[in-house]
Amino acid sequence: MSRRSKSLTTISDPLMEPYFITKDETCYTVNERVQPNKNHFRSKGEGTEYSKPQGFYSSFERALNKIAVEKLHTKKDYDSLIEYIEEFKTIHSQIKTYTNEIRSAV
């Protein structure tokens, strides 16, 4: 039988969208906000937004790194390696700023 969490902390930020992190007594969970496509052939009208767990992590830093990796799956085409690397650097530096702030606060 599964044990119900006593408390749940939610961490959201526009830089992480559509992802957010929840924390309970045991781990950090990376979640994705999913808005169903109303035009999908299996859709029965309006879709309701829901969250989809993407992974469970023992540290906040690892959860942020997972979000950085997920945000690199942009589902778009790049015309050059430089363009992709620039996208990677932008996402990586945003996440690195967060992780550096965590280290300096601890």
Biotite code that builds the C-alpha atoms (Angstrom):
import biotite.structure as struc

atoms = struc.array([
    struc.Atom([0.000, 0.000, 0.000], chain_id="A", res_id=1, res_name="MET", atom_name="CA", element="C"),
    struc.Atom([1.359, 3.389, -0.913], chain_id="A", res_id=2, res_name="SER", atom_name="CA", element="C"),
    struc.Atom([1.961, 5.999, 1.759], chain_id="A", res_id=3, res_name="ARG", atom_name="CA", element="C"),
    struc.Atom([0.414, 9.421, 1.217], chain_id="A", res_id=4, res_name="ARG", atom_name="CA", element="C"),
    struc.Atom([2.748, 12.419, 1.403], chain_id="A", res_id=5, res_name="SER", atom_name="CA", element="C"),
    struc.Atom([2.313, 14.634, 4.450], chain_id="A", res_id=6, res_name="LYS", atom_name="CA", element="C"),
    struc.Atom([3.307, 17.781, 2.608], chain_id="A", res_id=7, res_name="SER", atom_name="CA", element="C"),
    struc.Atom([4.122, 18.747, -0.937], chain_id="A", res_id=8, res_name="LEU", atom_name="CA", element="C"),
    struc.Atom([6.130, 21.786, -2.029], chain_id="A", res_id=9, res_name="THR", atom_name="CA", element="C"),
    struc.Atom([5.717, 23.066, -5.595], chain_id="A", res_id=10, res_name="THR", atom_name="CA", element="C"),
    struc.Atom([8.472, 25.036, -7.333], chain_id="A", res_id=11, res_name="ILE", atom_name="CA", element="C"),
    struc.Atom([7.518, 26.838, -10.568], chain_id="A", res_id=12, res_name="SER", atom_name="CA", element="C"),
    struc.Atom([9.275, 29.435, -12.678], chain_id="A", res_id=13, res_name="ASP", atom_name="CA", element="C"),
    struc.Atom([8.603, 30.839, -16.178], chain_id="A", res_id=14, res_name="PRO", atom_name="CA", element="C"),
    struc.Atom([12.126, 29.764, -17.252], chain_id="A", res_id=15, res_name="LEU", atom_name="CA", element="C"),
    struc.Atom([11.233, 26.133, -16.514], chain_id="A", res_id=16, res_name="MET", atom_name="CA", element="C"),
    struc.Atom([7.858, 26.101, -18.318], chain_id="A", res_id=17, res_name="GLU", atom_name="CA", element="C"),
    struc.Atom([6.200, 23.719, -19.120], chain_id="A", res_id=18, res_name="PRO", atom_name="CA", element="C"),
    struc.Atom([8.068, 21.933, -16.312], chain_id="A", res_id=19, res_name="TYR", atom_name="CA", element="C"),
    struc.Atom([7.852, 22.378, -12.561], chain_id="A", res_id=20, res_name="PHE", atom_name="CA", element="C"),
    struc.Atom([9.262, 20.578, -9.530], chain_id="A", res_id=21, res_name="ILE", atom_name="CA", element="C"),
    struc.Atom([7.460, 19.127, -6.543], chain_id="A", res_id=22, res_name="THR", atom_name="CA", element="C"),
    struc.Atom([9.183, 18.032, -3.360], chain_id="A", res_id=23, res_name="LYS", atom_name="CA", element="C"),
    struc.Atom([7.980, 15.697, -0.649], chain_id="A", res_id=24, res_name="ASP", atom_name="CA", element="C"),
    struc.Atom([9.767, 14.014, 2.265], chain_id="A", res_id=25, res_name="GLU", atom_name="CA", element="C"),
    struc.Atom([11.642, 11.587, 0.024], chain_id="A", res_id=26, res_name="THR", atom_name="CA", element="C"),
    struc.Atom([12.488, 13.218, -3.329], chain_id="A", res_id=27, res_name="CYS", atom_name="CA", element="C"),
    struc.Atom([12.162, 15.935, -5.937], chain_id="A", res_id=28, res_name="TYR", atom_name="CA", element="C"),
    struc.Atom([9.834, 15.152, -8.833], chain_id="A", res_id=29, res_name="THR", atom_name="CA", element="C"),
    struc.Atom([10.100, 16.847, -12.229], chain_id="A", res_id=30, res_name="VAL", atom_name="CA", element="C"),
    struc.Atom([6.618, 17.270, -13.715], chain_id="A", res_id=31, res_name="ASN", atom_name="CA", element="C"),
    struc.Atom([5.453, 18.517, -17.088], chain_id="A", res_id=32, res_name="GLU", atom_name="CA", element="C"),
    struc.Atom([2.265, 20.527, -17.585], chain_id="A", res_id=33, res_name="ARG", atom_name="CA", element="C"),
    struc.Atom([0.367, 18.975, -20.458], chain_id="A", res_id=34, res_name="VAL", atom_name="CA", element="C"),
    struc.Atom([-2.501, 20.662, -22.263], chain_id="A", res_id=35, res_name="GLN", atom_name="CA", element="C"),
    struc.Atom([-4.255, 18.044, -24.438], chain_id="A", res_id=36, res_name="PRO", atom_name="CA", element="C"),
    struc.Atom([-4.725, 18.942, -28.072], chain_id="A", res_id=37, res_name="ASN", atom_name="CA", element="C"),
    struc.Atom([-8.418, 19.583, -28.726], chain_id="A", res_id=38, res_name="LYS", atom_name="CA", element="C"),
    struc.Atom([-7.985, 18.589, -32.382], chain_id="A", res_id=39, res_name="ASN", atom_name="CA", element="C"),
    struc.Atom([-6.567, 15.156, -31.604], chain_id="A", res_id=40, res_name="HIS", atom_name="CA", element="C"),
    struc.Atom([-8.696, 12.376, -33.086], chain_id="A", res_id=41, res_name="PHE", atom_name="CA", element="C"),
    struc.Atom([-9.220, 10.761, -29.647], chain_id="A", res_id=42, res_name="ARG", atom_name="CA", element="C"),
    struc.Atom([-10.165, 14.017, -27.959], chain_id="A", res_id=43, res_name="SER", atom_name="CA", element="C"),
    struc.Atom([-13.750, 14.367, -26.771], chain_id="A", res_id=44, res_name="LYS", atom_name="CA", element="C"),
    struc.Atom([-13.937, 18.136, -26.773], chain_id="A", res_id=45, res_name="GLY", atom_name="CA", element="C"),
    struc.Atom([-12.061, 20.313, -24.332], chain_id="A", res_id=46, res_name="GLU", atom_name="CA", element="C"),
    struc.Atom([-8.978, 18.842, -22.760], chain_id="A", res_id=47, res_name="GLY", atom_name="CA", element="C"),
    struc.Atom([-8.080, 19.431, -19.150], chain_id="A", res_id=48, res_name="THR", atom_name="CA", element="C"),
    struc.Atom([-4.528, 20.376, -18.245], chain_id="A", res_id=49, res_name="GLU", atom_name="CA", element="C"),
    struc.Atom([-2.733, 17.737, -16.209], chain_id="A", res_id=50, res_name="TYR", atom_name="CA", element="C"),
    struc.Atom([0.763, 17.090, -14.894], chain_id="A", res_id=51, res_name="SER", atom_name="CA", element="C"),
    struc.Atom([2.913, 14.216, -16.083], chain_id="A", res_id=52, res_name="LYS", atom_name="CA", element="C"),
    struc.Atom([5.868, 13.071, -13.923], chain_id="A", res_id=53, res_name="PRO", atom_name="CA", element="C"),
    struc.Atom([9.167, 13.019, -15.837], chain_id="A", res_id=54, res_name="GLN", atom_name="CA", element="C"),
    struc.Atom([11.466, 11.661, -13.128], chain_id="A", res_id=55, res_name="GLY", atom_name="CA", element="C"),
    struc.Atom([12.276, 11.390, -9.446], chain_id="A", res_id=56, res_name="PHE", atom_name="CA", element="C"),
    struc.Atom([15.543, 12.806, -8.051], chain_id="A", res_id=57, res_name="TYR", atom_name="CA", element="C"),
    struc.Atom([17.350, 12.813, -4.731], chain_id="A", res_id=58, res_name="SER", atom_name="CA", element="C"),
    struc.Atom([18.609, 16.401, -5.107], chain_id="A", res_id=59, res_name="SER", atom_name="CA", element="C"),
    struc.Atom([17.244, 19.681, -6.376], chain_id="A", res_id=60, res_name="PHE", atom_name="CA", element="C"),
    struc.Atom([20.280, 20.171, -8.622], chain_id="A", res_id=61, res_name="GLU", atom_name="CA", element="C"),
    struc.Atom([19.650, 16.858, -10.407], chain_id="A", res_id=62, res_name="ARG", atom_name="CA", element="C"),
    struc.Atom([16.001, 17.823, -10.935], chain_id="A", res_id=63, res_name="ALA", atom_name="CA", element="C"),
    struc.Atom([17.087, 21.119, -12.520], chain_id="A", res_id=64, res_name="LEU", atom_name="CA", element="C"),
    struc.Atom([19.546, 19.300, -14.776], chain_id="A", res_id=65, res_name="ASN", atom_name="CA", element="C"),
    struc.Atom([16.732, 17.027, -15.963], chain_id="A", res_id=66, res_name="LYS", atom_name="CA", element="C"),
    struc.Atom([14.683, 20.087, -16.894], chain_id="A", res_id=67, res_name="ILE", atom_name="CA", element="C"),
    struc.Atom([17.643, 21.493, -18.869], chain_id="A", res_id=68, res_name="ALA", atom_name="CA", element="C"),
    struc.Atom([17.924, 18.232, -20.812], chain_id="A", res_id=69, res_name="VAL", atom_name="CA", element="C"),
    struc.Atom([14.171, 18.144, -21.468], chain_id="A", res_id=70, res_name="GLU", atom_name="CA", element="C"),
    struc.Atom([14.106, 21.764, -22.647], chain_id="A", res_id=71, res_name="LYS", atom_name="CA", element="C"),
    struc.Atom([16.712, 20.896, -25.284], chain_id="A", res_id=72, res_name="LEU", atom_name="CA", element="C"),
    struc.Atom([14.141, 18.612, -26.932], chain_id="A", res_id=73, res_name="HIS", atom_name="CA", element="C"),
    struc.Atom([12.711, 21.577, -28.815], chain_id="A", res_id=74, res_name="THR", atom_name="CA", element="C"),
    struc.Atom([11.159, 19.541, -31.629], chain_id="A", res_id=75, res_name="LYS", atom_name="CA", element="C"),
    struc.Atom([12.459, 22.007, -34.162], chain_id="A", res_id=76, res_name="LYS", atom_name="CA", element="C"),
    struc.Atom([15.050, 21.827, -36.897], chain_id="A", res_id=77, res_name="ASP", atom_name="CA", element="C"),
    struc.Atom([18.360, 23.608, -36.591], chain_id="A", res_id=78, res_name="TYR", atom_name="CA", element="C"),
    struc.Atom([20.117, 24.863, -39.694], chain_id="A", res_id=79, res_name="ASP", atom_name="CA", element="C"),
    struc.Atom([23.549, 24.612, -38.139], chain_id="A", res_id=80, res_name="SER", atom_name="CA", element="C"),
    struc.Atom([25.444, 23.081, -35.271], chain_id="A", res_id=81, res_name="LEU", atom_name="CA", element="C"),
    struc.Atom([26.222, 26.593, -34.017], chain_id="A", res_id=82, res_name="ILE", atom_name="CA", element="C"),
    struc.Atom([22.495, 27.357, -33.721], chain_id="A", res_id=83, res_name="GLU", atom_name="CA", element="C"),
    struc.Atom([21.909, 24.201, -31.650], chain_id="A", res_id=84, res_name="TYR", atom_name="CA", element="C"),
    struc.Atom([24.951, 24.884, -29.453], chain_id="A", res_id=85, res_name="ILE", atom_name="CA", element="C"),
    struc.Atom([23.741, 28.446, -28.806], chain_id="A", res_id=86, res_name="GLU", atom_name="CA", element="C"),
    struc.Atom([20.349, 27.074, -27.715], chain_id="A", res_id=87, res_name="GLU", atom_name="CA", element="C"),
    struc.Atom([22.138, 24.588, -25.459], chain_id="A", res_id=88, res_name="PHE", atom_name="CA", element="C"),
    struc.Atom([24.330, 27.322, -23.938], chain_id="A", res_id=89, res_name="LYS", atom_name="CA", element="C"),
    struc.Atom([21.319, 29.532, -23.223], chain_id="A", res_id=90, res_name="THR", atom_name="CA", element="C"),
    struc.Atom([19.386, 26.774, -21.449], chain_id="A", res_id=91, res_name="ILE", atom_name="CA", element="C"),
    struc.Atom([22.488, 25.501, -19.655], chain_id="A", res_id=92, res_name="HIS", atom_name="CA", element="C"),
    struc.Atom([23.448, 28.964, -18.368], chain_id="A", res_id=93, res_name="SER", atom_name="CA", element="C"),
    struc.Atom([19.924, 29.569, -17.039], chain_id="A", res_id=94, res_name="GLN", atom_name="CA", element="C"),
    struc.Atom([19.993, 26.290, -15.127], chain_id="A", res_id=95, res_name="ILE", atom_name="CA", element="C"),
    struc.Atom([23.600, 26.852, -14.005], chain_id="A", res_id=96, res_name="LYS", atom_name="CA", element="C"),
    struc.Atom([22.559, 30.196, -12.515], chain_id="A", res_id=97, res_name="THR", atom_name="CA", element="C"),
    struc.Atom([19.988, 28.357, -10.423], chain_id="A", res_id=98, res_name="TYR", atom_name="CA", element="C"),
    struc.Atom([22.386, 25.625, -9.304], chain_id="A", res_id=99, res_name="THR", atom_name="CA", element="C"),
    struc.Atom([25.111, 28.170, -8.409], chain_id="A", res_id=100, res_name="ASN", atom_name="CA", element="C"),
    struc.Atom([22.602, 30.061, -6.282], chain_id="A", res_id=101, res_name="GLU", atom_name="CA", element="C"),
    struc.Atom([21.757, 26.807, -4.505], chain_id="A", res_id=102, res_name="ILE", atom_name="CA", element="C"),
    struc.Atom([25.405, 26.068, -3.732], chain_id="A", res_id=103, res_name="ARG", atom_name="CA", element="C"),
    struc.Atom([26.042, 29.579, -2.434], chain_id="A", res_id=104, res_name="SER", atom_name="CA", element="C"),
    struc.Atom([22.936, 29.439, -0.220], chain_id="A", res_id=105, res_name="ALA", atom_name="CA", element="C"),
    struc.Atom([23.957, 26.153, 1.387], chain_id="A", res_id=106, res_name="VAL", atom_name="CA", element="C"),
])
